[in-house]
């Protein structure tokens, strides 16, 4: 039997154990540092109890195979598995280290969560579970302790896939003894049970129950003798819709329960508009929330942030032509659908594209057409172009196509609104427009050059919108 201790080297000194993070009925997790990169990771292994079981080697084979499958998963709300390692016969799963607190700790410290905040986390984890189920897995241990809120973004991340199993709908298979009382459905108390997404639905609904009430639900096996108190009994501020959805998600018998996470999210009012809020690259929940609140300026800034994140250019703070030409249609579609939905069809890249094309615009830059477009969407006033801080219309009274607004500088998108102006001023003009310094005599008006470059890059974006059939 192996147990690891702080300062212990692993993999010939590649990793150094920093601390023990915690454990459960299946495994233990450690925080480690990779010496040559100084990056922090988490490594999980089977715990001492599992190591002492007679079928330990078979358990390790399953552990490694599941880790390898999970390493193929990429989702913003699922902890990333990087690789597996072997140390003196004990296999470990090297994972992303998520710096933050668990939802369990969060509720313990702050009490019952407001409904909108709790639903935001459940929506994120729900989408993660939909992704897991599409891959043919069940998590089987969803609970507040296994959901971490990232320290800086408060984005929820699902961790601890130690009980994960493959499933086939309609197939009966063996269940392990490992479970968490209050969150595990009745079928996990049985040696044989049906494998289906509704197993995770129960746990997700039970997690929402806890977030809103700060109470652990009755264990499923106890509910044969006593009725589950409605969550509204502990928190009268819970809406009737959410109260009923939780009870349907926690129906005792699997056949009476909401069958999929998607259906559960629809009952909660979190799904049904067919806008994919989480792609394989990024989570658009924050953009949705800003748009739903009518915070157009902030939504402009968030639109830029997510576009830079998708392109992987957050540090340079620029999108170049090649980034726009290869921008994933999936992400562009989500951004456009969100803007269109919450502006009642007034704003969005596809709206701007249609206006531009109606004026005779193509991918080739034409100054007169570009100026006509600027007039049509309110980006020009009195014959002059308006830049970030001058764009003062932040409501639905703005001209159709007015938003999202972005500042293009040189060969790349810099940022939206006033921040764009600041960065533009900090970069020499001739560098921004790609012209040598000696080509600009003193006193020349370089404004038209910047406007032209801004227009050219916008046309590339409209071309990409067209290619993505938005």
C-alpha positions as CSV (number, residue, x, y, z in Angstrom):
1,X,0.0,0.0,0.0
2,X,1.3,3.5,-0.9
3,X,0.5,6.9,0.6
4,X,2.3,10.0,-0.6
5,X,3.5,12.7,1.7
6,X,4.5,16.4,1.2
7,X,7.9,17.1,-0.4
8,X,7.9,13.6,-1.9
9,X,9.3,13.5,-5.4
10,X,7.4,11.6,-8.2
11,X,8.5,10.6,-11.6
12,X,12.2,11.0,-10.9
13,X,11.7,14.4,-9.5
14,X,9.5,15.8,-12.2
15,X,6.7,16.4,-9.7
16,X,7.0,17.4,-6.0
17,X,4.0,16.8,-3.7
18,X,3.0,20.0,-2.0
19,X,0.0,18.9,0.0
20,X,-2.8,16.5,0.5
21,X,-6.1,17.9,-0.9
22,X,-8.6,15.4,0.2
23,X,-10.1,12.0,-0.4
24,X,-13.3,10.0,-0.5
25,X,-14.5,6.4,-0.9
26,X,-12.6,5.9,-4.1
27,X,-9.5,8.0,-4.3
28,X,-7.2,10.6,-2.8
29,X,-5.9,13.8,-4.4
30,X,-2.7,15.7,-4.0
31,X,-1.5,19.1,-5.1
32,X,1.9,18.9,-6.9
33,X,4.3,21.3,-8.6
34,X,6.1,20.4,-11.8
35,X,9.7,21.4,-11.2
36,X,10.8,22.5,-14.6
37,X,7.7,24.6,-15.4
38,X,6.6,25.6,-11.9
39,X,3.0,24.7,-12.9
40,X,0.6,23.4,-10.3
41,X,-1.4,20.2,-10.9
42,X,-3.6,17.8,-9.0
43,X,-2.8,14.1,-9.0
44,X,-5.4,11.5,-8.0
45,X,-4.8,7.9,-7.1
46,X,-6.8,5.1,-5.6
47,X,-7.0,5.3,-1.9
48,X,-5.6,2.9,0.7
49,X,-8.9,1.1,1.1
50,X,-9.0,0.3,-2.6
51,X,-5.3,-0.6,-2.7
52,X,-6.1,-3.3,-0.1
53,X,-8.9,-4.9,-2.0
54,X,-8.2,-8.3,-3.7
55,X,-9.2,-6.9,-7.1
56,X,-6.9,-3.9,-6.8
57,X,-5.1,-4.6,-10.1
58,X,-8.4,-4.7,-12.0
59,X,-9.5,-1.5,-10.3
60,X,-6.3,0.1,-11.5
61,X,-6.9,-1.0,-15.1
62,X,-10.4,0.6,-14.9
63,X,-9.0,3.7,-13.3
64,X,-6.4,4.2,-16.0
65,X,-8.8,3.5,-18.9
66,X,-11.3,6.0,-17.5
67,X,-8.6,8.6,-17.0
68,X,-7.5,8.1,-20.6
69,X,-11.1,8.6,-21.8
70,X,-11.6,11.6,-19.7
71,X,-8.4,13.1,-21.1
72,X,-10.2,13.3,-24.4
73,X,-12.9,15.5,-22.9
74,X,-12.6,19.2,-23.2
75,X,-15.2,21.4,-21.6
76,X,-15.0,24.7,-19.7
77,X,-16.8,23.3,-16.7
78,X,-15.1,19.9,-16.4
79,X,-11.7,19.5,-14.8
80,X,-9.1,18.8,-17.5
81,X,-7.2,15.5,-17.3
82,X,-3.7,15.7,-18.8
83,X,-2.1,12.3,-18.5
84,X,-1.6,9.3,-16.3
85,X,1.6,8.4,-14.5
86,X,2.8,5.3,-12.6
87,X,4.8,5.4,-9.4
88,X,6.0,2.2,-7.9
89,X,3.0,0.3,-9.1
90,X,0.4,3.0,-8.2
91,X,-1.2,4.8,-11.1
92,X,-2.1,8.5,-10.8
93,X,-4.3,10.8,-12.9
94,X,-2.6,14.2,-13.6
95,X,-5.3,16.9,-13.7
96,X,-5.8,20.6,-13.9
97,X,-5.5,22.2,-10.4
98,X,-8.6,24.3,-9.9
99,X,-7.9,27.1,-7.4
100,X,-11.1,28.0,-5.6
101,X,-13.6,26.7,-3.0
102,X,-16.2,23.9,-3.3
103,X,-19.9,24.8,-3.5
104,X,-20.2,22.9,-0.2
105,X,-17.7,25.3,1.5
106,X,-19.3,28.3,-0.3
107,X,-22.8,27.5,1.2
108,X,-21.3,26.6,4.6
109,X,-19.7,30.1,4.8
110,X,-22.5,32.1,3.2
111,X,-25.7,30.2,3.7
112,X,-28.5,29.8,1.2
113,X,-27.7,31.1,-2.3
114,X,-30.0,33.5,-4.2
115,X,-32.0,31.6,-6.8
116,X,-30.4,33.3,-9.8
117,X,-26.9,32.5,-8.6
118,X,-27.6,28.9,-7.7
119,X,-29.2,28.4,-11.2
120,X,-26.1,29.9,-12.9
121,X,-23.9,27.2,-11.3
122,X,-26.4,24.4,-12.0
123,X,-26.7,25.5,-15.6
124,X,-22.9,25.4,-16.0
125,X,-22.6,21.9,-14.4
126,X,-25.7,20.7,-16.2
127,X,-24.1,21.6,-19.6
128,X,-21.0,19.8,-18.4
129,X,-23.0,16.7,-17.6
130,X,-24.8,16.8,-21.0
131,X,-21.3,16.8,-22.6
132,X,-20.3,13.8,-20.4
133,X,-23.4,11.9,-21.2
134,X,-22.9,12.5,-25.0
135,X,-19.5,10.8,-24.5
136,X,-21.2,7.8,-23.0
137,X,-20.3,8.4,-19.4
138,X,-22.2,8.8,-16.1
139,X,-20.5,10.9,-13.4
140,X,-22.4,9.2,-10.5
141,X,-21.0,11.5,-7.8
142,X,-22.4,14.9,-8.5
143,X,-22.5,16.9,-5.2
144,X,-21.5,20.3,-3.8
145,X,-18.2,19.0,-2.7
146,X,-17.3,18.0,-6.2
147,X,-18.0,21.4,-7.8
148,X,-15.4,24.0,-7.4
149,X,-15.8,27.7,-8.0
150,X,-12.8,29.2,-9.7
151,X,-11.3,31.9,-7.5
152,X,-11.3,34.7,-10.0
153,X,-14.2,34.0,-12.2
154,X,-16.7,32.2,-10.0
155,X,-17.1,29.7,-12.8
156,X,-18.2,26.3,-11.6
157,X,-16.1,23.2,-12.5
158,X,-17.1,19.6,-12.0
159,X,-14.3,17.5,-10.5
160,X,-13.7,14.0,-9.1
161,X,-14.7,11.6,-11.8
162,X,-13.6,8.6,-9.7
163,X,-17.0,6.9,-9.9
164,X,-17.5,7.6,-13.6
165,X,-18.7,4.6,-15.6
166,X,-19.7,4.0,-19.2
167,X,-23.3,3.4,-19.8
168,X,-25.7,2.1,-22.5
169,X,-29.3,3.3,-22.2
170,X,-31.5,0.4,-21.1
171,X,-28.7,-1.8,-20.0
172,X,-28.6,-3.2,-16.5
173,X,-25.2,-3.2,-14.8
174,X,-23.5,-3.5,-11.4
175,X,-23.3,-0.4,-9.1
176,X,-20.4,0.2,-6.8
177,X,-20.9,0.6,-3.0
178,X,-19.5,4.1,-3.2
179,X,-22.1,6.8,-3.0
180,X,-22.9,10.1,-1.2
181,X,-26.0,10.0,1.0
182,X,-28.4,12.7,0.2
183,X,-27.2,13.0,-3.4
184,X,-27.2,9.4,-4.7
185,X,-30.5,8.1,-6.2
186,X,-32.1,4.9,-5.0
187,X,-30.5,2.8,-7.8
188,X,-27.0,3.4,-6.4
189,X,-28.1,1.6,-3.2
190,X,-28.7,-1.5,-5.2
191,X,-26.1,-4.0,-6.5
192,X,-27.8,-4.1,-9.9
193,X,-29.3,-1.0,-11.5
194,X,-30.2,0.7,-14.8
195,X,-27.5,2.9,-16.2
196,X,-29.0,6.2,-17.4
197,X,-28.5,10.0,-17.3
198,X,-31.4,10.2,-14.8
199,X,-28.9,8.9,-12.2
200,X,-26.9,12.2,-12.5
201,X,-30.1,14.2,-12.8
202,X,-31.1,13.1,-9.3
203,X,-27.7,14.3,-7.9
204,X,-27.8,17.6,-9.8
205,X,-31.3,18.3,-8.5
206,X,-30.2,17.3,-5.0
207,X,-27.2,19.7,-5.4
208,X,-29.6,22.6,-6.3
209,X,-31.7,21.6,-3.3
210,X,-28.7,22.1,-1.1
211,X,-27.6,25.4,-2.7
212,X,-31.0,26.9,-2.1
213,X,-31.7,25.5,1.4
214,X,-28.3,24.8,2.9
215,X,-29.8,21.5,3.9
216,X,-28.7,18.0,2.8
217,X,-31.7,16.2,1.3
218,X,-33.0,13.0,2.9
219,X,-31.0,9.9,1.7
220,X,-32.9,8.1,-1.0
221,X,-33.2,4.8,1.0
222,X,-34.7,6.8,3.9
223,X,-37.3,8.2,1.6
224,X,-39.1,4.9,1.5
225,X,-40.3,5.7,4.9
226,X,-40.6,9.5,4.9
227,X,-41.5,12.1,2.3
228,X,-38.8,14.5,1.0
229,X,-39.6,18.0,2.4
230,X,-40.0,20.4,-0.6
231,X,-37.1,22.8,-0.7
232,X,-39.5,25.7,-0.4
233,X,-40.2,24.5,3.1
234,X,-36.7,25.7,4.1
235,X,-36.5,28.7,1.8
236,X,-39.9,30.4,0.9
237,X,-38.1,32.7,-1.6
238,X,-37.6,29.7,-4.0
239,X,-39.9,30.1,-7.0
240,X,-42.7,27.6,-7.6
241,X,-41.1,26.7,-10.9
242,X,-37.7,25.8,-9.4
243,X,-39.3,24.1,-6.4
244,X,-41.3,21.8,-8.7
245,X,-38.4,21.1,-11.0
246,X,-36.2,20.0,-8.1
247,X,-38.9,17.6,-6.9
248,X,-39.3,16.1,-10.4
249,X,-35.6,15.8,-10.7
250,X,-35.4,14.0,-7.4
251,X,-38.3,11.6,-8.0
252,X,-37.4,8.4,-6.0
253,X,-37.9,5.8,-8.7
254,X,-35.9,6.3,-11.9
255,X,-38.8,5.8,-14.2
256,X,-40.7,8.7,-12.5
257,X,-37.8,11.1,-12.7
258,X,-36.8,13.6,-15.3
259,X,-34.8,11.5,-17.7
260,X,-32.1,13.8,-19.1
261,X,-30.2,16.8,-17.9
262,X,-31.5,18.8,-20.8
263,X,-35.1,18.2,-19.7
264,X,-34.2,19.2,-16.2
265,X,-32.6,22.4,-17.4
266,X,-35.7,23.1,-19.5
267,X,-37.9,22.7,-16.4
268,X,-35.7,25.3,-14.6
269,X,-36.0,27.7,-17.5
270,X,-32.3,27.3,-18.4
271,X,-32.7,25.7,-21.8
272,X,-35.1,25.6,-24.7
273,X,-33.9,28.4,-26.9
274,X,-31.3,26.1,-28.6
275,X,-28.4,28.6,-28.1
276,X,-25.3,26.7,-27.2
277,X,-24.0,28.6,-24.2
278,X,-20.9,26.4,-23.7
279,X,-18.8,25.3,-26.6
280,X,-15.7,23.2,-26.6
281,X,-13.7,26.4,-26.2
282,X,-15.5,28.8,-23.9
283,X,-18.5,29.5,-21.7
284,X,-20.9,32.3,-22.9
285,X,-23.0,32.5,-19.8
286,X,-21.6,35.8,-18.7
287,X,-22.3,37.3,-22.1
288,X,-25.9,36.0,-21.9
289,X,-26.4,37.5,-18.5
290,X,-25.1,40.9,-19.5
291,X,-27.3,41.0,-22.6
292,X,-30.3,39.8,-20.7
293,X,-29.8,42.7,-18.2
294,X,-29.5,45.2,-21.1
295,X,-25.9,46.1,-20.2
296,X,-24.8,46.8,-23.8
297,X,-21.5,48.5,-23.0
298,X,-20.4,45.6,-20.8
299,X,-21.7,43.1,-23.3
300,X,-19.5,44.8,-26.0
301,X,-16.5,44.3,-23.7
302,X,-17.4,40.7,-22.9
303,X,-17.9,40.0,-26.6
304,X,-14.3,41.1,-27.2
305,X,-13.0,39.1,-24.3
306,X,-14.6,35.8,-25.5
307,X,-13.4,36.4,-29.1
308,X,-9.9,36.9,-27.9
309,X,-10.1,33.8,-25.7
310,X,-11.4,31.7,-28.6
311,X,-8.6,32.9,-30.8
312,X,-6.0,32.5,-28.0
313,X,-4.8,36.1,-28.2
314,X,-5.8,37.5,-24.8
315,X,-2.2,38.6,-24.1
316,X,-1.6,40.4,-27.4
317,X,-5.2,41.8,-27.2
318,X,-5.6,41.6,-31.0
319,X,-7.5,39.6,-33.6
320,X,-5.7,39.5,-36.9
321,X,-7.2,38.7,-40.3
322,X,-6.2,35.0,-40.1
323,X,-7.9,34.7,-36.7
324,X,-11.1,36.1,-38.1
325,X,-11.0,33.9,-41.2
326,X,-10.6,30.8,-39.1
327,X,-12.9,31.8,-36.2
328,X,-15.0,28.8,-35.3
329,X,-18.6,29.0,-36.7
330,X,-19.9,27.4,-33.5
331,X,-18.6,30.3,-31.4
332,X,-19.5,33.0,-33.9
333,X,-23.1,31.6,-34.0
334,X,-23.5,31.6,-30.2
335,X,-22.3,35.2,-30.0
336,X,-24.6,36.3,-32.8
337,X,-27.6,34.4,-31.5
338,X,-27.2,35.9,-28.0
339,X,-27.0,39.5,-29.4
340,X,-30.0,38.9,-31.7
341,X,-32.1,37.3,-29.0
342,X,-31.7,39.9,-26.3
343,X,-32.0,42.9,-28.7
344,X,-35.1,41.6,-30.3
345,X,-33.2,41.2,-33.6
346,X,-31.7,44.7,-33.6
347,X,-28.1,43.8,-32.9
348,X,-25.6,41.2,-33.9
349,X,-22.9,40.4,-36.5
350,X,-25.5,38.9,-38.8
351,X,-27.6,42.0,-38.6
352,X,-24.6,44.2,-39.5
353,X,-23.7,41.9,-42.3
354,X,-27.1,42.1,-43.9
355,X,-27.1,45.9,-43.7
356,X,-23.7,46.1,-45.3
357,X,-24.6,43.7,-48.1
358,X,-27.8,45.7,-48.7
359,X,-25.6,48.7,-49.5
360,X,-23.7,46.7,-52.1
361,X,-20.8,45.7,-49.9
362,X,-18.5,42.8,-50.5
363,X,-15.2,41.7,-48.9
364,X,-13.4,44.2,-51.0
365,X,-13.1,47.6,-49.3
366,X,-15.0,50.5,-50.8
367,X,-14.8,53.8,-48.9
368,X,-18.2,55.1,-50.0
369,X,-20.0,51.9,-49.1
370,X,-18.1,51.6,-45.8
371,X,-19.1,55.2,-44.9
372,X,-22.7,54.5,-45.9
373,X,-22.6,51.5,-43.5
374,X,-21.2,53.7,-40.7
375,X,-24.1,56.2,-41.2
376,X,-26.7,53.4,-41.3
377,X,-25.6,51.8,-38.0
378,X,-24.8,55.1,-36.2
379,X,-21.0,54.7,-36.2
380,X,-20.7,58.1,-38.0
381,X,-22.1,61.5,-37.1
382,X,-22.0,64.6,-39.2
383,X,-19.7,62.9,-41.7
384,X,-17.2,61.9,-39.0
385,X,-16.4,58.5,-37.6
386,X,-17.2,57.9,-33.9
387,X,-14.7,55.9,-31.9
388,X,-15.0,54.0,-28.6
389,X,-15.7,56.7,-26.0
390,X,-17.9,58.6,-28.4
391,X,-20.3,55.7,-28.8
392,X,-22.8,56.9,-26.3
393,X,-26.0,55.0,-27.3
394,X,-26.3,52.1,-24.9
395,X,-30.0,51.0,-25.3
396,X,-32.4,49.6,-27.8
397,X,-33.1,53.0,-29.2
398,X,-29.8,52.8,-31.1
399,X,-29.9,52.3,-34.8
400,X,-30.3,48.7,-36.0
401,X,-26.8,47.1,-36.2
402,X,-25.3,49.6,-33.8
403,X,-24.0,46.8,-31.6
404,X,-21.7,45.0,-31.0
405,X,-19.2,47.8,-31.6
406,X,-15.5,47.1,-31.8
407,X,-12.4,49.3,-32.3
408,X,-10.0,48.0,-35.0
409,X,-6.5,49.3,-34.9
410,X,-3.7,48.6,-37.3
411,X,-3.9,45.0,-38.5
412,X,-5.8,43.8,-35.4
413,X,-8.9,44.3,-33.3
414,X,-7.8,46.1,-30.2
415,X,-10.8,46.4,-27.9
416,X,-14.2,48.0,-27.5
417,X,-15.2,51.5,-26.4
418,X,-12.9,53.8,-24.4
419,X,-10.3,51.1,-23.7
420,X,-9.7,50.9,-27.5
421,X,-9.0,54.6,-27.7
422,X,-6.5,54.4,-24.9
423,X,-4.5,51.6,-26.6
424,X,-4.7,53.3,-29.9
425,X,-3.1,56.4,-28.4
426,X,-0.3,54.4,-26.9
427,X,0.8,52.8,-30.2
428,X,2.6,55.0,-32.8
429,X,0.3,55.6,-35.8
430,X,2.7,54.3,-38.4
431,X,3.0,51.0,-36.6
432,X,-0.8,50.7,-36.3
433,X,-1.4,51.1,-40.0
434,X,1.6,49.2,-41.1
435,X,3.5,52.1,-42.8
436,X,7.1,53.1,-42.2
437,X,7.5,56.2,-40.1
438,X,9.2,58.2,-42.9
439,X,6.1,57.8,-45.1
440,X,4.2,60.3,-42.9
441,X,5.3,63.9,-43.3
442,X,4.7,66.2,-40.3
443,X,1.0,67.3,-40.1
444,X,-0.5,64.5,-42.3
445,X,-3.9,63.4,-41.3
446,X,-3.6,59.6,-40.7
447,X,-7.2,59.2,-39.6
448,X,-8.3,57.9,-43.0
449,X,-5.7,55.2,-42.9
450,X,-7.1,53.9,-39.5
451,X,-10.7,54.1,-40.8
452,X,-9.7,52.1,-43.9
453,X,-8.0,49.4,-41.9
454,X,-10.9,49.2,-39.4
455,X,-13.2,48.8,-42.4
456,X,-11.2,46.2,-44.1
457,X,-11.1,44.0,-41.0
458,X,-14.8,44.4,-40.4
459,X,-15.4,43.2,-43.9
460,X,-13.3,40.1,-43.1
461,X,-15.6,39.5,-40.2
462,X,-18.8,39.9,-42.3
463,X,-17.3,37.5,-44.8
464,X,-16.8,35.0,-42.0
465,X,-20.4,35.5,-40.8
466,X,-21.5,34.8,-44.4
467,X,-19.3,31.6,-44.6
468,X,-20.8,30.4,-41.3
469,X,-24.3,31.0,-42.8
470,X,-25.4,33.3,-40.0
